[in-house]
Amino acid sequence: MALDLTQLKRVGPQVGATHWTYKSAGDALTTCDGSGYFNGAADRLKVGDVIYVQPTSGACGFLKVDSNTRDLTATPPVSGVVDTLNALSLGTTDSD
């Protein structure tokens, strides 16, 4: 599957690190973690933003935007490659 921009929602402030939620309808957290997965949102995401990913199945988790090479000052503008740090997975079992 690919990034579905309609499922990427801002839930935090626009200054400093912005918090986002992303509900994936077919990709696991580890797929969303891949470099370039969020390229379609390069115009929205900035370094330091945090994305809470909720896949249809499997572990949920957090991603932090590590780099975004988008450059609007270039002629023509460079669309950008978004890379996130390795996912911080939330627990999937409850032992109590």
Secondary structure, 3 states (H helix, E strand, C coil): CCCCHHHEEECCCCCCCCEEEEEECCCCHHHHCCCCCCHHHCCCCCCCCEEEEEECCCCCEEEEEEEECCECCCCCCECCCEEECCCEECCCCCCC
